[in-house]
Amino acid sequence: MIVDEEDEAGTLARSHADAPEIDGVVYLAGVFELQPGTRLKVCVEKADEHDLWATPV
């Protein structure tokens, strides 16, 4: 995943194939202090029609 930004709940990221502000978001709840553009591997724990919830591995 590629980190886009941080909010009050954690980090927002996307896959390399997703466009920011257009496609779904990967939520990394409780994960802070990652710089935008950082790439990391995650384990997807939950998904809906558009978004994913994951934790870093």
C-alpha positions as CSV (number, residue, x, y, z in Angstrom):
1,M,0.0,0.0,0.0
2,I,1.0,3.6,-0.5
3,V,0.3,6.0,2.4
4,D,-1.7,9.1,1.4
5,E,-2.5,10.9,4.7
6,E,-3.2,10.6,8.4
7,D,-6.4,11.6,10.2
8,E,-7.5,11.4,13.8
9,A,-8.3,7.7,13.6
10,G,-5.1,6.5,11.8
11,T,-3.5,6.3,8.4
12,L,-5.3,6.3,5.0
13,A,-3.6,4.4,2.2
14,R,-4.3,2.9,-1.2
15,S,-3.0,0.2,-3.5
16,H,-0.7,1.1,-6.3
17,A,-3.5,0.5,-8.8
18,D,-5.9,2.9,-7.1
19,A,-6.2,6.7,-7.7
20,P,-6.4,9.1,-4.8
21,E,-9.8,10.7,-4.2
22,I,-11.4,8.4,-6.8
23,D,-11.0,4.8,-5.7
24,G,-11.5,3.1,-2.4
25,V,-9.3,3.7,0.7
26,V,-7.3,1.3,2.9
27,Y,-7.8,2.3,6.5
28,L,-5.0,1.5,8.9
29,A,-6.7,2.3,12.2
30,G,-4.4,3.3,15.1
31,V,-1.4,3.5,12.8
32,F,0.3,6.9,13.0
33,E,3.6,8.6,12.0
34,L,3.9,7.2,8.5
35,Q,4.9,9.8,5.9
36,P,2.8,10.2,2.7
37,G,4.3,8.2,-0.1
38,T,5.6,5.4,2.3
39,R,5.0,1.9,0.9
40,L,4.2,-1.0,3.2
41,K,2.7,-4.4,3.2
42,V,-0.6,-5.0,5.0
43,C,-2.9,-7.8,6.0
44,V,-6.5,-7.0,5.0
45,E,-8.9,-7.8,7.8
46,K,-12.2,-6.5,6.6
47,A,-13.6,-5.2,3.3
48,D,-16.8,-3.6,1.9
49,E,-17.8,-2.6,-1.6
50,H,-15.2,0.2,-1.8
51,D,-12.8,0.2,1.1
52,L,-10.5,-2.1,3.0
53,W,-9.4,-2.2,6.7
54,A,-5.9,-3.5,7.3
55,T,-2.9,-3.8,9.6
56,P,0.7,-3.5,8.7
57,V,2.8,-6.7,8.6
